Amino acid sequence: GIPNCMNVISNLSFIVAGVMGLASLSRRGNGLARPLTYMMLAYCASLLLVALGSIYYHLSPTNHSLLWDRLPMTITFSLFFCLVLASHFSMRLAHGLLLPMLLTGTFTTLYWYYTETAGAGDLRFYAAFQFLPMLLAMLILLLFPSRTLKKPALAMTLMLYVLAKLAEITDADIYTLTGFISGHTVKHLLAATGAWYVVRAARI
């Protein structure tokens, strides 16, 4: 009786990752500097927003609900990239870029929504905002040492992100192959697992 059932309930994986991350990082003695801990906690909280936005959209797919599906993702992407910057360069740089990134992500999503309601949805800026930070994060992990967060776990996050995008692209093919689960559902599960690896990267 749940519309788009698998796409809805697979978002529970984001909730699990977010709640477990909040519980893990809230304990005293996690070994991280306080500013980095706060940014990690914000990242975990953003996963809950991602889950709620995606559930809202998949229960009733419209352009309006899709707006609230995409907005939380820009928050998570921004926080992830700034965590990479904080770990590889400085917390000051990450902190200085976080607000501009959050505003830029919001702008790209609202711009898509405005053009969509005008009859010509333009996803170019939103897509660029999603892919460019991830590409830069890959280069940073390859070229610079990480001073705090564990590099293998961050690399796993990026690898799972790529696999999630591939699952999204092959959405119909995966559903045809399995008969009960779509590529979009697989995308949710892979992306949530990748998000959990960010939490694992913070474990000292």
N, C-alpha and C positions, 0 to 999 in steps of 0.2 A: 503493500500500500504506500510505499515511499517513492515519490517521483525520482527517476534517475538514481535509484537506490545505491548502487555501488559507488557512483561518483560522490554521493552524499556521505555515506558512512566511511569511506576511505579517508575522509578528512579527520576522523578520530585519531589517525596516526599523527597529525600535526598537534592535536591537543595533548596526546601522550608525550610527544617530544618536548612540547613547551612546558607542561606541568613537571615532568621529571627534571628538566633543565632548571626550572625555578627552584625546585626542592634541593637539587644538588648544589647549586651555586649560592643558595641562601645559608648554607651551613658555614659556620665559622671555620677559619683556617683552610680556605680553599686555595691559598697560595698566590692569588692574584692581587694586584694593586686595586685599591678601591674604585678608581675611575673605570678600569677595565671590567671589574665585576659588575658595576652599574650598567655598562654598555651590553655586557653579556645578558644580564637580567632583562634589559629592554628587548634584546633580540629574542629571548625565549617568550616574552610577553607578546611580541609581534606574531609569533607562530599561532597563538590563540586567535588573534585577529584574522590571520590568514584562513584558519579553519572556519571561523564564523562567517567570513565573507564568502568563502567558497560554498559552504552549506547553503547560505541564503541564495546564492546564484543558482545552484543546481536544483534546489527545490522549486524554483520558479525562474527559468532562464529568460531574462529580458535585458535590454541594454542598460536599464537602470540598475538591476541587480548585478550585472557584470561590472559596472563601475565600482561597486562596493566589494567585488571579488578582486579587482585589480589594484585598488588603492593600498590595501594592506601589504600586498606583495612588494610594492615599491619601498615600503618601510623596512621590510625584511632585507631586501637587496641592499639598501643604503647601510643598514646596520652591519651586515656581513662584510661589505667592502671596507667600512671604517674599522671593523675589528681586525681585518687583515693589515690595514695601514698601521693601526696601533701596535700590532705585534711585530711588524717588520721595520717600522720607522719610528713613529712617536705618537703618544697619546694626544699631544697637542695638535698635531696635524690631523689626526682622526677626528678630534673634537671640533676643529675648525671647519672641517668639510661636511660634518654630519647634517647640520641644519640646511646648508645649500643643497645637499643631495636630497633631503626630504622634501624641500620645496620644489626642486626640479622634478622629482618623481610624481609629486602631486600635480604639477603643471602638465606633464606629458599625459597623465591619465585623464585629466579634465579636458585637455585639448582633444584627445581621441573622442571623448564623450560628446563634446560640442560638435565635432565634425560628423560623428555618427548620427546625431539627431538632425543634422542638416542634410543627411542623405548621402554622405561620402566619407565614411569613417577612415581616418588617417592614423594608422598605427605606427608610422615610421619612428616618431620620437619616443614613443613608449617602448618599442622594440629595441631601439638604440640604448635607452636607459637601462634596459634589462641586460643586454648582451655585453656592452662595453665594460661596465664594472667587473663582470665575471671574467672577461678576457684579460683585463688588466690584473685582476687577482691571480690568474694563472701565471702571467709573466712575473709578477712579484714573487710568487712561490718558487718559480724556477731560478730567479736571478739573485734573490736576497735571502739571508738567514732570518729565521724567526726567533725573536728574543723571549717570547712568552708562550704563545699558543703553539700546540704541537703541529708541525708542518704535515706529517702523514695524514692526520685526521682532516686538516683543511683540504688537502689534495683529494681525499676521499669524497668530501663534500662537493667539490667541483666536478669530479668524475661522475658522481650520481646525478648532479644537475644536468650534465650532458646527456646521460642515459634517459633522464626524465623528459628532456626535450625530444629525443628520438622516439620515445614511447608516444608522446603527444602527436608527432608527425605521422606515426604509423597507427594511429588510433583505431581506424576501421579494420585494418589488417589484423591487429591483435584480437579484436572482437570476433572477427570471422574465424580466426584460428582457435580461439578458446570457446566461443559460443556463450560466454557469460560475463567476461570481464573485458573492458575496453582499454585502449592505450592510455586514455585520460585517467582512468582509475590507477593504472600502473604508474603513471606520472606522479600522482599524489603520493603513492607509497614510496617511490624512489626519492622524491623531493623531501619528504618527511624524514626518511632515513638519513639523507644528506644533512638536514638540519640538526639531527641528533649528533652527527659527527662534529658539528661546531661545538656543541656542549662537551663532547669528549676531548676536543682540542684544548679545552680549558682545564682539564683535570691535571693536576700536578702530581 
